[in-house]
Amino acid sequence: MFRRHLWLKRLQPTGLRRPVIWLSGVRRVGKTTLTRMLPDAVYMNCDLPSVARALDDPELFLDGRKPGEVLVLDEVHRLRDPSRLLKIAADEYPHVRVLATGSSTLAATRKFRDSLTGRKQTVHLCPVLWEECAEPFGVQELDRRLLHGGLPEPLLAEHKDPEYFSEWIDSFYARDILELFGIRSRRGFLSLFRLLLRQSGGQVDYSRLANLSELSRATVRSHIEAMQAARAVHLLPPFHGGGRREIVGRPKCYAFDTGFVTFERGWESIRDDDRGLLWEHLVLDTLRFRHADEDIHYWRDKSRREVDFVIRRGQGRVDTVECKVNPDRLDTTAIETFRGLYPEGENYIASPAVKTPYRIRRGGRVMTVCTTKDLA
């Protein structure tokens, strides 16, 4: 079991700004385990009929809660009218902290009639971060994390079980996509999802995806929006500030977990050529833990020069993050081009085995080499 100290610290009442906390994340990412670790929290599994009956009268139930109490409503979307309960709790019982969990973005699911704007704070639980597993496993186990992925069960398993990943995909469609979004084209949806897993880390070409999945372009867009809401993929937008040769319109699509990427590609081990792209996924998870999604981008120009990640810092400053398993192999051509357009900001090289951050000069640029836990 992973203690997941970073997430427990984030969920402490002193750091929460709203009366309702929405903890989202894909199924089996560890939401239930995490909420059960919270000290003195009252845990309620909304899958249970007895819990659903107890919550059917929100006022009667909430009248009995103590000031400052943390109430965990796990799988809250199983309730008949979950948004009504959360709205009443936020408006009439602000002395009670409600931590609700679900697989998707609250505002995007059909079952929620109220998005609770101004009443909720969203926390997205991603698969186990590299800094969470590097200590117990050791940096020599990078390939294990890349191959098995970051869902706790397969990560802790001695051998990778393909049946686990296949069953997860079926359950994801049946219990999230069909139930919450009403998408009934199982074959078409899963065909597209598997395509995105295989192409994870690449630019999105809606027309090509439509041809390969035998869906219309509009349907492809609609299905990807549902996958985003369900936290199964993340679209990373390109950074642009007016340069005429910058890519401005094509996001990159990253799958939520490397284990599913390697499963869909049929990999039983990690080759040297595969390691770099998969490491990008782990770095992106850390960046999303520390920054708002709208501040994280990639950069590419029409000459195919590319910076892995660009972080907006405000006041014209942007940081660059290059992902390198071996930092000595960095080509600084893209960084030099980017900094010619945007000179203000820090430059980082994220590498998995760096114990203590250090600075180097490359092509006239000073860069900080560090692992994910030391990214500012």
N, C-alpha and C positions, 0 to 999 in steps of 0.2 A: 504493500500500500504506500502511495505517495502522500506525504503530509500536506503538500501544496501550501507552504507558508506564505508565499506571495499573495495568493488569492484569499487566504484567511485574513491577512492583514488588510486587504482591500475591502473586505466585507465587515470590518469592525464598525459598530454603530457610530463611533466618533468621526469616521471618515465619510459617512453617508449624508448626502445633502437633501434627500427627498424622503417622504414617508413610505413610498413604495419603491422597492428595488426589484428590477426585472433581471434575473440571472438567466441568460440564454446560452445555448450551445447545443451541438448535435447530440443525439442520443448516445448514451454510454460514455460520454466524455468525462463524467465524474461529478455531475451537479448534485446528485443525491448524496453521495459520499461526502462531498465538500460541505453541504449544508448540515449534515449530521455531526460534523466536527465543530460546528459553532457552539461555543460554551453558553449554556443556559437558554438556548433557543427552543421554542416549542415546535416540534416537527409534525406536519400533517401531510399524509399521502392522499392526494385528491383522487387517486385511482380507486380508493376504497369506498364502497357505497355508504358505510357508516359516516365517513368524513364528509361526503357530499351532502348527506342528510343534516349533519351538524352545521354546515355552512349555508344551508338553504335559507336561513333567516339571519342575514349578516348582523343586524342590530342586536338580536338576542345573543349571538355568539360573541361579538366584540365587546358588549357591555361587561363581560367577565374578565377582560384582559387587563393586566397590570400596566401602569405607566412605565415606559422604557422597555417593555417586553419585545423580543424579536419573535415574530410568528412566521414560520416557514411553511409556504403552501406549495408543495412539490407537485409538478405536473398540473398546474392550476387550470390549464385549458381543458381538462377533463370535466370541469364543472359545467353545469347547464348555462350559467350566465356569469362567467368569471369577471368580465369588466365591471359589472354592477357591484360585485363584492369589493373589488379593488378601489373603485371610485368612492364608495361609502367609507371604506377604511381610511383613505387619504383625506377625505373632506371632514368627516365627523369624528375620527379617532386618530388624530395625528400623533398622539402620544404613544401609539403602537407602531413599531417598525415591521412592515410586511415585506418579506423576501419571497417573491414568487418565481418559480422556475418554469421554463418551457423550452422547446427545441428551436423555436423560430423567433423572429422579430415580432413583438406584440402587435404593433400597429398594422402588420401586413396580413394577419390571419383573419379568416372570415368570421370566426367565433367572437371576436372582440368588437363591440359596437362603439367603444370609446378608447382612443389611444392614450388616454391619461396624460395628455400634454401638460407639462408644468408640475405634474404630481409624481413622476417616476424618474428614477435614475437607472440607466441600463449598464449592466456589466456582462461582457461576453467572455465566457469561459472557453478557451481554446484547448486543444490537446496539450499534453505535458510539454512544457517549454524545455529547451535544451539545458538551461541553467538549473532546472529542477531535476533532471535525470543525469547530468554530467557528474554530479557529486557522488550519488550512490553507485553509478555504473562505471564511472571513469571515462575520460575522453577517448580511450581506445575503443569504447563501445558506440562510437558515432554511427557506424554501419548498422548496428542493432536498432538504434532509434530511427534511422532512415528507412530501414526495411520493414520493421514491425509497425512503425507509426507511433503516435502518441496517445491513443486511447489506452487507458490503464491496463485493461485485460490482455490485449495482444502484446503490449509492451513488456509486461511481466512474464509472459509465457516463454517457455524454453525454446519452442519452435513455432514458426509462423504457421497458422492454420487457415488455409484458403477458405474453408467452409464458414469461418467466422465472418470474413469480409463479404462473402456472397450473401449470407443470411442478413447481415447488417443492411446491405443495399436493399434487399426485399422489404425489410422492416421499415426502413427509411421511407420508401414509397408508400407502404400501406398505412403507417401510423402518423406520418407527417404530411406528405404531399397530398395523398388522396383525402385524408380526413380534414386537414386544415385548409387546403387550397382548392379542393374539389377537382383536381386534374385527373381525368379518368383514362387518358391514353397511356396506360402503363408501358407498353412496348416502346412507344415513341419517346416518352420521358426518359426511361432508363437507357435507351440507345444514346440519347443526347448526353446524359449524365456520364456514361462510360466513356464517351468521346472526350468530354472535358477532363476526366481523370487522366486519360492517356496523354492529352495535350497540355497538361497542367504546366503553367509557367510561360505559355506562349500567348501571342496576341489573339484576340477574338476576331474571327472572320465569320460574321453571321450568315453570309451567303454560302460559304463552304460548309458550315455546320448544317445548314438546312439541306443541302444536297446529300451529305453523308448520312444524316439521320432520317431523311425522307419526310421532313416536316417543312411547313411553310416558314419563311423568314420571321413573320410576326409571331408564330408559335414558338420558335426558338427563343426569341426575345422574352416572351412571356414565361417560358419554362425556366430560363436562366434567372429571371427576377424571383421566381419562387425558390430556386436553389439558393440564391443570395439571402432571401428572407429566412430560409431554414438553416443558414450558416454553413451550407455544404460547399459553396464556392465563394471566392472573394474576387471582385473585379477591381484591379489596380489601375487607376487612370493615369494617362501620360501627363507629365509636367510640361508646361509651356508658358512662356512669358512674352510672346510676340515675335520670336525668331522665325524667319521665313522658312527655314529648312527643318523645323521641329515637327515631329509627329504629334498631332493634336487630337485625333479622333478615335484611335483604337486602344481600348484597355487591354491589359493582360489578365488572364484568368488563372487563379491559383486554387487548386483543390484544398480542402480544409485539413488534409492529413497525408503525409508521405506514405503511410502504410497502404492506403487505397490506391495511390499512384503506382506503387511497385506491384501491388496485386493485379491491377488492371493491365499493366504492361507485361505481366508474367515473369517478373524477375524473382529469382530465388537467392540472389546475392547482389551486392553492390559493386559495380565496376568503377574504375577510376573516372571514366568519362561521365558517369551518371551522378557522381557524388556532388559535384558543384551545383547542379540545378536543384537537387533535393535539399542541399544546405540552404539555398535561397528561401525555401519554404519555412525552415526553422527560424531564420533571421526575421522574416516577415511576421511570424507569430510574436516574436519579442517586440518588434516595432509597434504592432497593433496593441500589445499589452500596455505600452508606455505612451502612445500617441493616439489622437483621434484619427479615425480612418480618412477623414477629409484632408488631413495634413500629409498623408503618405502617398507618394507617386513613384513612377519610374520615368526615365528620360531617354528619348531616342531621337536621332535625326535621320534625314533621308539618305545619308551615307552609311546608315546602319551602325553608327557609334551609339553605344548604350551605357547608361549608368543604372545599376541594379535598383537602387532606391534613392529617392530624394525626399527630404523632410522639410516642410515649410516651418520656419521659426519666427516669422514676423519681422517687420521693419526691413524687408528686402533681403533677409538672411535665409539661406537654404543649406542644409547639410546634405552631404552625399554619403551613401553607404554602399561599398562594394563587398560582395560575398566571395571569399576565397578560402578553400580548405587549406591551400598552401599560399600564404600571402606573398611569397617571393615570385609568384607567377603573374602578378598583377601587371596588366598593360594600362598605362595611364593616358592613352590617347583620348579616350572619351572624357575622362576627368578634365584634361587640359582644354578640350573644346567647350565643355560645359562651363568651366570656370572663366573662360573668355567671355561668356554671356552673363554669368551670374557669379561675380567674384567673391561675394560675402558669404561666409559660412565655414563650418568644419568639415573635414574629410575623414571618413572612417573606413578601415578594412576590417570586416567581421570574419574571424577565423575561429574554429571550434576549440583549438588546443592551446590558446594563449592564456597563460596563468596571470600575468601582470601586464597591463597595457603599456605600450611603448610607442615612440614617435619615430618616423623615418621621413626621409626626403625622396621623392620620386618625381622626376621631370620638373623640378623647381617647385613642387608642392609639398607641404608638410602634411603627413597623414598619420592618424592614430590607429595602431593595430591593436585590436582587443577582441575578446569573445563577447557573446550576446549580453551577458549580465553587466558589462561595462559600457554598453552603448548609452550615451547620455539621454 
